[in-house]
């Protein structure tokens, strides 16, 4: 069959199709093949004419001719999804009706192609999405039977979830109503919960999981969503955070129960009452339910990212590699006579394994995205009650197996995008947590018989700082370093350091300061922002104030401090504080604009916090302000004026 169409245009195809009849199967088959060939050549034509051509072709597809229907659906999918052809509204509506009818009446082997075409149409169509929502996912909707957990054909089920995702992605002018949100949540959550222990090597199952999680991301952008089984949802998502991660296994019980209770004495300080919670049903859960028992130690290994455990694991691994190398040499000597076809089989196996690992990483990443949205729209007190399942609340003890948490991902996940998602979730959980963390108190010894909420929170804060420091020292990616520093900034705004060991804050400031000279501009900006957050906090100890006002950060931080506590440190040595000198160098020298602006914000924080002592270094501040006001850049002038105010 000749598919060469060097001189044919859309008008030529339109004219040719208008002469065809339903019975002209051979000619119709040729036209569709030629159009598919044009699609592969990055063809783009007039939207109106191309839309009319597709509608005319749809009219020529005879009912029952599944072979022709399959070809036309592929043409429709490639035109919209690959070539990004934009159809006019009349053509969109007609083709939507056509594909919906095709899904309802076609054979099973064609249904996947029809659903692919429907997904592409829904993705490119927002104005008509509301009109077709009830037809697709309402009562007895077209997609309903394909979305059920026990549906056998996973390829069809995957394409059906793609249609649902396209529908959620393009809601049109108005958002999805509550009934349809509930439908999407139930179907996506059920497929994740019931198929959680399915074959992890099945590519289609992984794709269904990923698409379901993408749908849930859109579901939880709405604050109107009501969830009655919140603990079960969090438990399922927590398992997915470690899906396919080496050394991690699924817990048998995915239903989580609140373990941290917000103090009753502080309820009056809350601006938002419990009645405003987006999940009112969840407040009825019993408070006296305990956390589920942990799985046996043999089912979980390397969960706690401690330096000692990593060392012992490395020894065991080295011994295993040594033994493996001996057996491998023997194995290779015995298999030299194998045929060359085995190389191709191994290559296929490697490609399959690589594909599986990539999909599993995408699955973990999307699970973190869903949790981020849930945290954003949920009542903070509700999320706080589940912190123990996602954040470390005990120090690492050798031989004690702990449940995996967010830092298991941050320190051990091989995919950088998943680690970034975990850090983003951590920052979102800590944002606005001052009302909870204010109860932390690490000044008293922790008793084994009874552990108060203040001790738990103090230990949790200490562990978060310790893990973040390990992450900061081990990461090389600028994007991840920026997110780590953002986590530090959020922590600094919410943690009552004056009631904790001062070494916690001092240690992380010493390491963060080393990134003030990083080669990446955004890393430097994030680093300066951390110091802004520390200065804006009203809960830092006195020795940190001395550190900020000292002329030599390293001497004071390392304990070589001979400052007279009865006077300002900067006045004692007749030098500007190191932090003022930092701002001066960044603002007056040739530095990128983001560095200058962030340094001006840092300068404002210094003056605001230490205004009574600022007369000792007022001359340096005055020079900076005059430089800014005379700068031709209006943004520099604006921030300089703010410093003056």
Secondary structure, 3 states (H helix, E strand, C coil): CCCCCCCCCHHHHHHHHHCCCCCCHHHHHHHHHHHHHHHHCCCCCCHHHHHHHHHHHHHHCCCCCHHHHHHHHHHHHHHHHHCCCCCCHHHHHHHHHHHHHHHHHCCHHHHHHHHHHHHHHHHCCCCCHHHHHHHHHCCCCCCCHHHCCCCCCHHHHHHHHHHHHHHHHCCCCCCCCHHHHHHHHHHHHHHHHHCCCCCCCCHHHHHHHHHHHHHHHHHCCCCCCCCCCHHHHHHHHHHHHCCCCCCCCCCCCCCCCCCCCCCHHHHHHCCCCHHHCCCHHHHHCCCCCCCCCCCCHHHCCCCCCCHHHHHHHHHHHHHHHHHHHHHHHHHHHHCCCCCCHHHHHHHHHHHHHHHHHHHHHHHHHHHHHHHHHHHHHCCHHHHHCCHHHCCCCCCCCCCCCCCCCHHHHHHHCCCHHHHHHHHHHHHHHHCCCHHHHCCCCCCCCCCCCCCCHHHHHHHHHHHHHHHHHHHHHHCCCHHHHHHHHHHHHHHHHHCCHHHCCHHHHHHHHHHHHHHHHCCCHHHHHHHHHHHHHHHHCCCCCHHHHHHHHCCCHHHHHCCCCCCCCCCCHHHHHCCCCHHHHHHHHHHHCCCCHHHHHHHHHHHHHHHHHCHHHHHHHHHHHHHHHHHHHCCCCHHHHHHHHHHHC
